[in-house]
């Protein structure tokens, strides 16, 4: 228990990065799949192809840019990735073309599922030496926390205000 208390600041950052990666995880994006397919007139196959291409491209970019976690200071990299992540959420909210949707999904996958997870693991490895395994394990608690909390919240939000509004646009009555 003293480990948690003494290192709560650093461990909290790791848990928050893992939790924040939820917004780029497949299970989260799939909460919106039905509404996205309907709005853009996509078949299941079209949506699957777009999602697969966005995911493969984000994975390829992560292979090339994952080293940023080793070379760019955390205090600059994490806010930068968070800003691009927020832009991707806004693209989901306001985008009107399939191309914008593809870019949004690509950025959500790269920043969330990819970089947030990678930065969190790298930060734990850098900040902790003798207790690295314990710190990485505690950071990992952010993943099930997101899986436990966010589906209920976001399915309710989608039903209440709509899928685009859940990503950040204004409700239909105030547009």
N, C-alpha and C positions, 0 to 999 in steps of 0.2 A: 504493500500500500504506500509505503514511503517513496518508492520509485515513481508512482503515479503522481503523487503530490509534488515531489521535488522537480519533476520534469513536465508538469501539466502544460506549460506554455508550448513546448516543442512537440509533445505528443498530441496536443490539440490541433496543431497545424497539420500533422500527418493524418489524423482522423478526418479533419475537415477536407483535406485534399481527396482522400478516398471517398468520402461522402459526396463531395462535389463532382467527382467523376461520374456519378449516377446519371447526370443529365446527358452524358454521351454514351451511356451503355445501351445495348440492344434492348434490354427489358424495359427501359424507360421510353425510348423512342417508339417502341412497339405500342405503347399506350395510345399513341396518336395515329397509328397506321391506318385505321379505318377511315378516319376523317380526312387524312391526307390523300388517300386513294380516291375518295369521293370528290373532294374539292378539285383535284388535278385531273380527274378522269383517268386514273391509272388502274390497270389490271393488277392482280396479285403479282403476275410475272414482271410487269413494268416496274412496280414498286420494289420487288425483290432485286431486279437488275440494278436499279438506281442505288439501292442501299448497298448491294454487294460492291459495286464499282466505287462508291464513296468510301466504304470500309477498306477495300484493298488499297486505294490511293492514300488513305490516311495511314495505313500500316507501312506503306512504302516510304512515306514522308517521315514517319517516326523512326524508321531504320536510319535515315539520313540525318535527322535533326534531334534524335534522342540524346545525342552527345551535348546538346545545349545544357542539359541538366548537370553536366560535369564542367562546363566551361563558362557559363553565364551565372553570375551570382543569383542565388535564390531570391533575394529581395528585388531583383529586376525581372527575373524570368517568370515567377509565379504571377505577379500583377499583369505582365504582358500576355501570358496565356489566358488569364482570367478575362482580360479585355477582349481578346479575339473570341473567346468562348461566349461572352455577352453579345458580341456582334453577330455570332452565329444564331443565338437565340432570337435576336431581333430580325434576322433574315428569315427565320422560321415564322415569326409573327407577321411580317409585312411582305415577304416575297410573293410575287405573283406569277412566276414562271417556273417550269420544271428545272431549268438551269439553276435558278437561285435556290430552289429546294435542294438540288444535288450538292451545291457548294455549302449550303447550311449543314446538311447531314455530314458532309466531309469534315467540316470544321468542328462540329459537335463530336464526331468520332475521334478526330486528331487531338483536340484540346482536352476533352473530357476523358473518354475511355483510355486514350493514349498518354498524353502529356501529364495530366493531373496525377494519374496512377504512377507514372514513371518519376515525376518530380518528387512525389511523396516518398516513394521507396528510396530514392537517391538521397533525399534530405535526411531520412532516418539513418541511413548508412553513414552519412557524413557527420551527423550530429552526435551519434552514439557509437562507441567503440566496444567496450566490454559487454554492454547490454543491447547491442544492435538487434539481435534476434527478438528480444522482448519488445523493443520499440517498433520494429516492423510488424510484429504480430498485433500490437495495440493499434497501430495505424490501420491495419487491415480490418478492424472493427467498423470502420466507416462504411465499408461496402455493404455488409448486412444491415447496418443502420439505415442506409438509403433504401435498400430493398424492402425494409420493414415499414418505413414511414411514408415514402414518396408515392407509391402506387395509390394508396387510399386517398391521400391529399389531392393528387393530380387527376385521378379519375373523377373525384367530386368536383374539382375546378372545371374540368372539361365539360361535365354535365351542366354546371351552373353558368359558366360564362363563355364557353366555347373553346375550341382547341387553339385558335390563333391568340385569343386573349390570354390564355394560360401561358403562352410563350412570351407575352409582354405587350401586345397591341391593346388599343382601347376597346372597350366593349362596343358592340354594334350600335347601341343607342347614342353613344357620344362621339361617333366618327363624323 
